[in-house]
Amino acid sequence: MLEYLRTIASRRRDAETGASAVEYGLLVALIAAVIVLAVFALGGLVKSTFSETCTDIKSNSGVAATCTS
């Protein structure tokens, strides 16, 4: 009887391990989706900020520099 209970407990523990792996996979996918959305949402803002900074440095330094996009 004790061996039977150990077998059931072992199977239950192994089944939960598989569920944990799926949960971690879903969590990683969610984090990746948030990162992609943040990059797309903030990409234009970051690009314009760098362009403005480059233009300001170029105009204040008097050096013939090029600001590329």
N, C-alpha and C positions, 0 to 999 in steps of 0.2 A: 504494500500500500504506500509506504514512504517513497519507494522508487517511482511509483506511478505519479505521485505529486511532484517529485523532482522533474520528471519528464515533462509534465504539463507546464511547470514554472519555466523550464528551459525553453520550451516552444513559445511561450508567451513573451519571454524576453527577446528572443530572436525576431519575433513578429514586430515588436516595438522598434527594434533597430532599423528595420526596413522602413517603417513609417517615419522615423527620425530623419533618415536619409532623404526621403521625399520632401519633408518639411524644410530641411536645409536647402535643397535644390530650389524649392519655391521661393525661399527667402533670398537666395542669390539672384534669381531671376528678377525679383521685385527690386532689389538694390540696383541691378544693371539697368532696369527700365527707368528708375528715378535718375540715374546718372545721365542716361541718354536724353531724357526730357530736359534736365538742367542744362546740358550742353547746347541743345537747340534753343532753349529759352534765353540763355545768357550769351550765346555766341555773337549775335549782332551787337549787343551792348559792349562786349569786350573788344570787338573789332573796331568799333567807332571810337572807343576810349583810346586805344593804341594809336589809331590814325590821328586823332586830335593831339595826342602827346607828341607824336613824331613831327607833326606840322609846327607845333609850338617850339620844339627844340630846334627845328630847322630855321625858323624865322628869327629866333633869338640868338642863335649862335653865329649867324652870318656865314656858315659853311655851306657849300653846295652839296647838300645831301639829298638823297631820293627816298621818299617814303613809298614803299611798295605794299600792295594789298595782298 
